[in-house]
C-alpha cells in the first residue's frame, strides 16, 4: 500500500488547480502565437506564477503539518532529515 502524503486529502483540489494553471499556460502560448501585446502576456505570466505559488505553499503547509509533524513526534534522525528537507524546500520557494 502506498504511503499517504500530507496533501492526499486535498489531492483533487490540487489537481483542479493545476489543470487551471495548465489552461493558463496554454493561453499564454496562444497569446504569443497571436502576437498579443507584451504587457498583456506578462500579466498572464504573473497570474500563472501566482497560481503555482499558491499550489506550492499549500503543498508545503500540508507537508509541514503531516510529514514533518509526524517525523518530529518520532524524533531522531528522521526528524532532523525532514526539517532539513522542509528548510531546503522553503529556500527554493523563496528564490
MMTF fields as JSON, N, C-alpha, C and O atoms, coordinates in Angstrom:
{
  "mmtfVersion": "1.0.0",
  "mmtfProducer": "UNKNOWN",
  "numBonds": 379,
  "numAtoms": 380,
  "numGroups": 95,
  "numChains": 1,
  "numModels": 1,
  "chainsPerModel": [1],
  "groupsPerChain": [95],
  "chainIdList": ["A"],
  "bondAtomList": [4, 2, 8, 6, 12, 10, 16, 14, 20, 18, 24, 22, 28, 26, 32, 30, 36, 34, 40, 38, 44, 42, 48, 46, 52, 50, 56, 54, 60, 58, 64, 62, 68, 66, 72, 70, 76, 74, 80, 78, 84, 82, 88, 86, 92, 90, 96, 94, 100, 98, 104, 102, 108, 106, 112, 110, 116, 114, 120, 118, 124, 122, 128, 126, 132, 130, 136, 134, 140, 138, 144, 142, 148, 146, 152, 150, 156, 154, 160, 158, 164, 162, 168, 166, 172, 170, 176, 174, 180, 178, 184, 182, 188, 186, 192, 190, 196, 194, 200, 198, 204, 202, 208, 206, 212, 210, 216, 214, 220, 218, 224, 222, 228, 226, 232, 230, 236, 234, 240, 238, 244, 242, 248, 246, 252, 250, 256, 254, 260, 258, 264, 262, 268, 266, 272, 270, 276, 274, 280, 278, 284, 282, 288, 286, 292, 290, 296, 294, 300, 298, 304, 302, 308, 306, 312, 310, 316, 314, 320, 318, 324, 322, 328, 326, 332, 330, 336, 334, 340, 338, 344, 342, 348, 346, 352, 350, 356, 354, 360, 358, 364, 362, 368, 366, 372, 370, 376, 374],
  "bondOrderList": [1, 1, 1, 1, 1, 1, 1, 1, 1, 1, 1, 1, 1, 1, 1, 1, 1, 1, 1, 1, 1, 1, 1, 1, 1, 1, 1, 1, 1, 1, 1, 1, 1, 1, 1, 1, 1, 1, 1, 1, 1, 1, 1, 1, 1, 1, 1, 1, 1, 1, 1, 1, 1, 1, 1, 1, 1, 1, 1, 1, 1, 1, 1, 1, 1, 1, 1, 1, 1, 1, 1, 1, 1, 1, 1, 1, 1, 1, 1, 1, 1, 1, 1, 1, 1, 1, 1, 1, 1, 1, 1, 1, 1, 1],
  "groupList": [{"groupName": "UNK", "atomNameList": ["N", "CA", "C", "O"], "elementList": ["N", "C", "C", "O"], "formalChargeList": [0, 0, 0, 0], "bondAtomList": [1, 0, 2, 1, 3, 2], "bondOrderList": [1, 1, 2], "singleLetterCode": "X", "chemCompType": "L-PEPTIDE LINKING"}],
  "groupTypeList": [0, 0, 0, 0, 0, 0, 0, 0, 0, 0, 0, 0, 0, 0, 0, 0, 0, 0, 0, 0, 0, 0, 0, 0, 0, 0, 0, 0, 0, 0, 0, 0, 0, 0, 0, 0, 0, 0, 0, 0, 0, 0, 0, 0, 0, 0, 0, 0, 0, 0, 0, 0, 0, 0, 0, 0, 0, 0, 0, 0, 0, 0, 0, 0, 0, 0, 0, 0, 0, 0, 0, 0, 0, 0, 0, 0, 0, 0, 0, 0, 0, 0, 0, 0, 0, 0, 0, 0, 0, 0, 0, 0, 0, 0, 0],
  "groupIdList": [1, 2, 3, 4, 5, 6, 7, 8, 9, 10, 11, 12, 13, 14, 15, 16, 17, 18, 19, 20, 21, 22, 23, 24, 25, 26, 27, 28, 29, 30, 31, 32, 33, 34, 35, 36, 37, 38, 39, 40, 41, 42, 43, 44, 45, 46, 47, 48, 49, 50, 51, 52, 53, 54, 55, 56, 57, 58, 59, 60, 61, 62, 63, 64, 65, 66, 67, 68, 69, 70, 71, 72, 73, 74, 75, 76, 77, 78, 79, 80, 81, 82, 83, 84, 85, 86, 87, 88, 89, 90, 91, 92, 93, 94, 95],
  "secStructList": [7, 7, 7, 7, 7, 6, 6, 4, 4, 4, 2, 2, 2, 2, 2, 2, 2, 2, 2, 2, 2, 2, 2, 2, 2, 2, 2, 2, 2, 2, 2, 2, 2, 6, 6, 7, 7, 2, 2, 2, 2, 2, 2, 2, 2, 2, 2, 2, 2, 2, 2, 2, 2, 2, 2, 2, 2, 2, 2, 2, 2, 2, 2, 0, 0, 0, 0, 0, 2, 2, 2, 2, 2, 2, 7, 2, 2, 2, 2, 2, 2, 2, 2, 2, 2, 2, 2, 2, 2, 2, 2, 2, 2, 2, 7],
  "xCoordList": [0.846, 0.0, 0.884, 1.796, 0.636, 1.462, 1.289, 0.223, 2.367, 2.339, 1.466, 1.546, 0.621, -0.205, 0.676, 1.533, 0.461, 1.198, 0.28, -0.938, 0.872, 0.104, -0.961, -1.976, -0.75, -1.695, -2.816, -3.728, -2.763, -3.694, -5.152, -5.96, -5.489, -6.883, -7.327, -8.525, -6.388, -6.705, -6.275, -6.236, -5.953, -5.4, -6.284, -5.78, -7.582, -8.488, -8.467, -8.506, -8.407, -8.355, -7.041, -7.028, -5.945, -4.661, -4.683, -4.194, -5.244, -5.314, -6.169, -5.829, -7.276, -8.11, -7.336, -7.379, -6.636, -5.865, -4.766, -4.518, -4.109, -3.053, -3.614, -2.955, -4.803, -5.453, -5.751, -5.604, -6.167, -6.393, -5.085, -5.057, -4.016, -2.706, -2.308, -1.812, -2.528, -2.21, -2.96, -2.387, -4.223, -5.006, -4.464, -4.436, -4.031, -3.453, -2.178, -1.953, -1.352, -0.102, -0.412, 0.238, -1.389, -1.789, -2.282, -2.036, -2.984, -3.445, -2.288, -2.333, -1.259, -0.076, 0.584, 0.994, 0.684, 1.259, 0.482, 1.065, -0.813, -1.682, -1.482, -1.456, -1.342, -1.127, 0.152, 0.181, 1.213, 2.479, 2.316, 2.785, 1.652, 1.415, 0.658, 0.906, -0.268, -1.114, -0.519, -1.186, 0.728, 1.422, 0.66, 0.53, 0.157, -0.545, 0.437, 1.652, -0.099, 0.681, 1.522, 1.026, 2.793, 3.754, 3.253, 3.337, 2.742, 2.306, 1.156, 1.084, 0.268, -0.828, -0.286, -0.778, 0.717, 1.337, 2.027, 1.893, 2.76, 3.436, 2.443, 2.715, 1.307, 0.26, -0.236, -0.439, -0.427, -0.88, 0.195, -0.12, 1.449, 2.549, 2.593, 2.821, 2.379, 2.339, 1.206, 1.373, 0.069, -1.063, -0.726, -1.084, -0.04, 0.375, 1.336, 1.199, 2.299, 3.266, 2.564, 2.898, 1.601, 0.865, 0.07, 0.016, -0.545, -1.322, -0.417, -0.769, 0.737, 1.676, 2.215, 2.395, 2.467, 2.955, 1.918, 2.278, 0.645, -0.414, -0.446, -0.624, -0.276, -0.22, 1.002, 0.902, 2.145, 3.372, 3.247, 3.659, 2.69, 2.543, 1.56, 1.755, 0.501, -0.438, 0.224, 0.031, 1.006, 1.726, 2.736, 2.887, 3.419, 4.379, 3.672, 4.147, 2.555, 1.786, 1.345, 1.446, 0.859, 0.456, 1.65, 1.533, 2.788, 3.999, 4.423, 4.742, 4.422, 4.808, 3.831, 4.234, 2.541, 1.518, 1.413, 0.936, 1.85, 1.716, 3.078, 3.375, 3.891, 5.161, 6.156, 6.733, 6.351, 7.325, 6.818, 7.575, 5.546, 4.986, 5.092, 5.436, 4.801, 4.9, 6.345, 6.584, 7.296, 8.708, 9.155, 9.911, 8.701, 9.099, 8.55, 9.214, 7.332, 6.761, 7.632, 7.754, 8.234, 9.072, 10.518, 11.266, 10.902, 12.227, 13.362, 13.146, 14.549, 15.736, 16.143, 15.825, 16.866, 17.415, 16.329, 16.503, 15.214, 14.125, 13.607, 13.338, 13.466, 13.01, 13.997, 13.605, 15.273, 16.297, 16.277, 16.397, 16.126, 16.104, 14.89, 15.008, 13.727, 12.51, 12.592, 12.144, 13.155, 13.312, 14.279, 14.032, 15.37, 16.333, 15.694, 15.898, 14.932, 14.239, 13.244, 13.175, 12.478, 11.5, 12.196, 11.737, 13.292, 14.053, 14.573, 14.519, 15.074, 15.565, 14.428, 14.616, 13.273, 12.117, 11.703, 11.376, 11.712, 11.361, 12.365, 11.983, 13.634, 14.668, 14.416, 14.52, 14.084, 13.812, 12.605, 12.611, 11.579, 10.382, 10.633, 10.003, 11.548, 11.818, 12.673, 12.793, 13.262, 14.115, 13.299, 13.849],
  "yCoordList": [-1.193, 0.0, 1.246, 1.342, 2.216, 3.415, 4.259, 4.286, 4.944, 5.819, 7.028, 7.617, 7.408, 8.608, 9.835, 9.856, 10.833, 12.081, 13.132, 12.96, 14.215, 15.262, 15.888, 16.366, 15.894, 16.533, 15.595, 16.028, 14.333, 13.331, 13.753, 13.551, 14.333, 14.725, 15.87, 16.054, 16.637, 17.759, 17.485, 18.4, 16.234, 15.895, 16.363, 16.937, 16.131, 16.55, 18.06, 18.54, 18.806, 20.27, 20.71, 21.623, 20.064, 20.401, 20.081, 20.862, 18.947, 18.571, 19.557, 19.897, 20.015, 21.024, 22.317, 22.907, 22.753, 23.988, 23.861, 24.794, 22.714, 22.504, 22.436, 22.867, 21.908, 21.876, 23.301, 23.619, 24.156, 25.567, 26.247, 27.024, 25.955, 26.52, 26.054, 26.837, 24.786, 24.243, 25.018, 25.345, 25.305, 26.093, 27.506, 28.058, 28.09, 29.434, 29.441, 30.36, 28.426, 28.354, 28.194, 28.82, 27.368, 27.241, 28.578, 28.921, 29.336, 30.662, 31.609, 32.384, 31.55, 32.384, 31.977, 32.835, 30.692, 30.188, 30.74, 31.189, 30.696, 31.205, 32.707, 33.194, 33.425, 34.871, 35.188, 36.106, 34.43, 34.645, 34.301, 35.037, 33.184, 32.8, 33.882, 34.115, 34.54, 35.551, 36.958, 37.944, 37.038, 38.326, 39.35, 40.51, 38.905, 39.809, 40.802, 40.62, 41.843, 42.903, 42.343, 41.577, 42.733, 42.208, 42.307, 41.344, 43.457, 43.67, 42.731, 42.248, 42.467, 41.524, 40.117, 39.401, 39.729, 38.415, 38.346, 37.36, 39.397, 39.427, 39.368, 38.734, 40.015, 39.964, 38.536, 38.089, 37.829, 36.445, 35.535, 34.615, 35.784, 35.003, 35.22, 34.278, 36.441, 36.737, 35.967, 35.467, 35.878, 35.128, 33.647, 33.007, 33.107, 31.701, 31.479, 30.516, 32.373, 32.245, 32.297, 31.532, 33.191, 33.296, 32.029, 31.565, 31.474, 30.25, 29.086, 28.307, 28.968, 27.908, 28.116, 27.158, 29.35, 29.661, 29.244, 28.712, 29.478, 29.08, 27.565, 27.074, 26.832, 25.37, 24.951, 24.092, 25.554, 25.205, 25.478, 24.656, 26.612, 26.94, 26.008, 25.642, 25.62, 24.649, 23.304, 22.686, 22.855, 21.591, 21.667, 20.716, 22.796, 22.977, 22.94, 22.297, 23.62, 23.628, 22.209, 21.795, 21.475, 20.09, 19.239, 18.403, 19.451, 18.696, 18.971, 18.048, 20.239, 20.589, 20.006, 19.485, 20.106, 19.633, 18.129, 17.61, 17.423, 15.97, 15.29, 14.684, 15.384, 14.644, 15.117, 14.304, 16.42, 16.953, 16.754, 16.34, 17.046, 16.868, 15.411, 15.131, 14.488, 13.056, 12.683, 11.962, 13.176, 12.871, 13.448, 12.803, 14.648, 15.275, 14.478, 14.336, 13.959, 13.136, 11.915, 11.482, 11.364, 10.181, 10.539, 9.703, 11.769, 12.26, 11.603, 10.894, 11.848, 11.227, 11.775, 12.907, 10.926, 11.332, 11.65, 12.535, 10.931, 11.201, 12.629, 13.31, 13.081, 14.445, 15.462, 16.434, 15.232, 16.137, 16.185, 17.255, 15.023, 14.946, 15.669, 16.397, 15.472, 16.131, 17.641, 18.384, 18.104, 19.547, 20.133, 21.209, 19.432, 19.907, 19.925, 20.861, 18.902, 18.821, 19.971, 20.591, 20.252, 21.341, 22.692, 23.562, 22.869, 24.114, 24.338, 25.454, 23.281, 23.385, 23.736, 24.529, 23.161, 23.461, 24.918, 25.578, 25.419, 26.823, 27.736, 28.743, 27.394, 28.197, 28.249, 29.307, 27.091, 27.059, 27.923, 28.618, 27.875, 28.681, 30.172, 31.005, 30.499, 31.912, 32.587, 33.812, 31.819, 32.414, 33.138, 33.694],
  "zCoordList": [0.0, 0.0, 0.0, 0.821, -0.909, -0.962, 0.299, 0.914, 0.662, 1.828, 1.546, 0.468, 2.523, 2.384, 2.588, 3.471, 1.78, 1.897, 2.507, 2.546, 2.979, 3.637, 2.759, 3.266, 1.455, 0.544, 0.089, -0.616, 0.475, -0.038, 0.124, -0.783, 1.26, 1.491, 0.583, 0.37, 0.047, -0.849, -2.287, -3.11, -2.59, -3.896, -5.046, -6.011, -4.962, -6.046, -6.24, -7.373, -5.155, -5.253, -5.9, -6.726, -5.526, -6.15, -7.642, -8.459, -7.984, -9.4, -10.198, -11.331, -9.611, -10.286, -10.49, -11.569, -9.468, -9.566, -10.606, -11.371, -10.637, -11.623, -13.035, -13.982, -13.189, -14.506, -14.964, -16.145, -14.038, -14.369, -14.778, -15.732, -14.059, -14.409, -15.804, -16.614, -16.07, -17.388, -18.482, -19.521, -18.24, -19.193, -19.342, -20.442, -18.22, -18.281, -19.118, -19.904, -18.95, -19.711, -21.2, -22.038, -21.532, -22.941, -23.475, -24.631, -22.623, -23.024, -23.303, -24.258, -22.48, -22.71, -24.024, -24.806, -24.266, -25.515, -26.712, -27.699, -26.603, -27.675, -27.874, -29.005, -26.777, -26.869, -27.625, -28.445, -27.353, -28.053, -29.53, -30.397, -29.814, -31.215, -31.972, -33.154, -31.28, -31.912, -31.821, -32.135, -31.392, -31.287, -30.456, -30.846, -29.301, -28.395, -27.786, -27.862, -27.188, -26.568, -25.413, -24.588, -25.366, -24.386, -22.945, -22.183, -22.586, -21.204, -20.854, -19.724, -21.789, -21.537, -21.293, -20.421, -22.056, -21.871, -20.509, -19.784, -20.175, -18.881, -17.726, -16.707, -17.877, -16.854, -16.663, -15.534, -17.757, -17.671, -17.076, -16.321, -17.409, -16.826, -15.315, -14.556, -14.886, -13.461, -12.776, -11.664, -13.436, -12.884, -12.757, -11.768, -13.755, -13.714, -12.544, -11.79, -12.403, -11.311, -9.951, -9.046, -9.814, -8.553, -8.27, -7.131, -9.3, -9.129, -8.721, -7.834, -9.359, -8.988, -7.579, -6.828, -7.231, -5.881, -4.839, -3.789, -5.116, -4.189, -4.013, -2.898, -5.093, -5.001, -4.183, -3.308, -4.469, -3.756, -2.263, -1.445, -1.906, -0.485, 0.201, 1.36, -0.507, 0.054, 0.294, 1.341, -0.679, -0.517, 0.625, 1.393, 0.732, 1.816, 3.169, 4.104, 3.268, 4.515, 4.876, 6.031, 3.886, 4.131, 4.557, 5.453, 3.921, 4.26, 5.705, 6.456, 6.079, 7.444, 8.463, 9.503, 8.144, 9.076, 9.183, 10.192, 8.161, 8.173, 8.299, 9.329, 7.278, 7.217, 8.28, 9.003, 8.369, 9.328, 10.755, 11.633, 10.986, 12.334, 12.771, 13.919, 11.868, 12.171, 12.528, 13.497, 11.743, 11.997, 13.334, 14.06, 13.67, 14.935, 16.117, 17.144, 15.961, 17.041, 17.321, 18.466, 16.27, 16.436, 16.774, 17.281, 16.497, 16.855, 16.09, 15.107, 16.55, 15.99, 14.647, 14.284, 13.908, 12.617, 11.592, 10.754, 11.658, 10.712, 10.88, 9.89, 12.113, 12.381, 11.828, 11.183, 12.083, 11.566, 10.042, 9.446, 9.419, 7.956, 7.383, 6.397, 7.995, 7.491, 7.663, 6.79, 8.771, 8.972, 7.948, 7.404, 7.685, 6.686, 5.302, 4.529, 4.999, 3.71, 3.55, 2.489, 4.598, 4.548, 4.423, 3.683, 5.136, 5.052, 3.64, 3.123, 3.019, 1.643, 0.685, -0.237, 0.897, 0.041, 0.197, -0.79, 1.408, 1.664, 0.976, 0.38, 1.054, 0.389, -1.135, -1.755, -1.716, -3.16, -3.52, -4.536, -2.685, -2.967, -2.772, -3.423, -1.882, -1.592, -2.654, -2.658, -3.545, -4.6, -5.617, -6.568]
}
